[in-house]
Amino acid sequence: DAMGMNMVSKGVQNVLDYLQNDFPDMDVISISGNYCSDKKPAAVNWIEGRGKSVVCEAIIKDQVVKKVLKTTVPALVELNMIKNLAGSAVAGSLGGFNAHASNIVSAVFIATGQDPAQNVESSHCITMMEAVNDGKDLHVSVTMPSIEVGTVGGGTQLASQSACLELLGVKGANLESPGANSRLLATVVAGAVLAGELSLMSALAAGQLVKSHMKYNRSSKDMSKSACGLSI
């Protein structure tokens, strides 16, 4: 249930030490050759996957799209094609065919004690939207090939982060099914990303993005005083 990088590093170090006994003239340049590629955008992670590879999908009924999301199924499908697919392709994006997966991944990573820097490859995501059920309802999916999470080790042992993992029911190692907790955490990340994609895409389709930012903008509040009322 650990993310696994430290375990792999320890194993490789032991292998190198063993080989060097038989080949004392061997030069060890580094334990890492960067092909991983950890904390960097790379096609190898986008294509082959790294950590956990997750696909999350949902069907949103037409009335929900209209009443809750304040938009329409055709508008979302068109926007996703033009923005997330065509727009990202024009920009030469690597694994960034989404609206803002990184926002959600970063938040969940920090809350659950993951390595925030691994947000880089863990945010690889392609968001797809299409009309289903005779064009009435919306089928939305996110495909995330390299979500790097663990429920053991590192920041997962911090008090607040441990409490969040406990709340999600994935704290520590799963003794009955090794790896099940980290796999479930990866699905939580993907599910949260899907919800975030629906939210932002709907706000964009409805023309509400800037209005919402202005409404909840922190700069509109007097932040010159702390919570206890003392001047800063």
N, C-alpha and C positions, 0 to 999 in steps of 0.2 A: 504493500500500500504506500510505500515511500515513492517520491518522484523518481528516485533511482540514480541520479547523476553521481552522487558521492559513492554509492556502492560500486558503480562501474569504474570510477576512478581508482578506488582501492584495489579492485580486481586487476585492472590494467597495470597498476604499479607493481603488484605481486608478480605478474607475468613478466614484466620488464626486468625485475630483480632476478627472477629465475633464469631468464635468457642470458642475462649479463654474466651469470656464473659460468655458463658454457661458452659464451662469446665475450670475453673480457675487453676486447678491442672495439666492441659495439658502442657507437655514440648515440646517446639518448638526447635528442634535441628538446623534446617536450612531451608531456603526457597527452596533450591535446593538439590535434592537427587542424582544428577549425572546420572539419567536414561535417561536424555535428548538425547544424551550426548553431551553437547556443547563443541566445540573446541577440541574434542578428537575422534580418529577413533573408531567406535563402530558398531557392527553388526546390532544393532537396527535401526540405521539410514540408513544403506545399504539395509536392508530388508523392513522396513516400510516407509522409506522416512522421510524427515524433511525439512521444508521450501517449496520449489517448486520441483516437480519431472518432469523432461523434457526428451523427446526423440527427437533427431534431426537426420535426415537422408538425404542422397543425392545420386544421381546416377551420376557418373563421366564417361563421354564417353571415349572410348578406345583411341581415338586420343589425348584427353586432357591428359590422363595419360602418354602417350608416349612423347608428345611434350612439355608439361608444367612441369609435375612432373618427367620426365626423367626416367621412369621405366615402368613396365608392370603390368597388372591386376593380372596375376598368381603370380608374385613376391610379390605383396602387400598382397594378400590373404594368401600366405604361411607365410610371415613374421609376419602378425598379429596373426596367429594361434600359431606360435612357440614362439614369443616374448610376446605379450600382454596377451594371454590366458595361454599357457603352462608354460611359464617362470614365470609369476606372480603366478600361482598355485604352482609351485615348491618352490617359495619364501614364500609361505603362506601369500600372500598379502590379505588385507582386503579392498575391494572396489578399488583396484589399478590395474585393468585390462586394462590399457591404456598406452600410450607412455609418455605423459607429460601434462596431463590435468591441473595439479596444476600450471604450468607456466602461462597458459592463465587465469585461474581463479584468481590467485593472481594479475595479471596485471589489469584485469577489475575491481576487487574489490577495489584496491587502487585508480584507476582512477575515480570510481563512488561513492566513500565514503562509501563503505561497511566495515565490520569488517574484517581486513586481517586475524585474527586468525581463523575465521570461514572457511578459505580456507581448513582446515583439512578435515571436512566432506563434504564441498561443492565440493571438487575435487573427491569424489567417482564417478567413471566412468568406464563403460565397453565399449570398442570400438570393433565393429564388422565389418568385411569386407567379402564380397562374390562376386563371379562373377555372373552377370546376363545377360539377353539378349543373350542367347546361349554362354555364357562365354566371351563375348566381352567387356562388360562394368563393372564398379566397383560400387557395392552398399556399402556405408559406413554409419555407424550409431554410435552415442554415446548415451548411456543411463545414465542419471545422476539423481539419486533419491533424493538428498538432497542439492539442491542449495539454500542457505540462502541469500536472497537479499531483499532490501527495497528501496523505492524511497522517503521516508519521515523519518525525524529524523536522529540523529547521525551525521556521517560525510557527509551525503548528503547535508548538509547545508553549507559546506565549499565552498568558491568561485570557485575554480578550478573544484572540484567534481560536484558542482551544474551545471557548464557550460557543463561538459561532459554529464550529465543527460539530460540537455536541448538539446544538440546536438543529442542525441538518441531519443528525443521526449518522454521521460518518467519521466520528472522532477515532483516531488510533487505527490499529490493524484489525482487519476482519479475520478472526481465527477460523471460522467455519468455511469461508470462501476467500482465500488470500487474494488481495487486489480488488475486491468488490467495493470497498469503501472509496478508494480513489477513482474507480470507474464511475461510481454514483456521483461523486463530486464533479467529475468532468461533464456528466449529463446535466447537472444543476447549472454549470457554467453555460452550456449550450442553450438550455431552456431559458435562462435569463437573457442571453443574447438575442434569442428569437423574439422575446417580449420587447426588448429594447429596439430591435429593428422595426417591429410593428408600430411602436410608439413614435419614433422619429419620422419614419416614412409617412405615417398618417398626418403628423404635424406639418410636414413639408407639402403633402398633397392638398391639405386644407388651408395652407397659407398661414399657419399659426405659429411657426417657429420663432420669428423675431418678436411677435407680440408676447409669447410666453417668456422669452428671455427678458424682455423689458419688465414684465409683471413681477418676475421672481429675481430680478437682478439685485445682487447684494449691494452694489454701489448706490442704490436708491435709499439705502438705510444709513443711519448715522452709526458708523463703526468706530468712531473716535473714542468711545467709552467701552470699557470691558463689561463683562457680565455682572460684575460686582459694583458697577457704577463709578469706578475710579477712572480718572482721565489717563489716557495712554500718551 
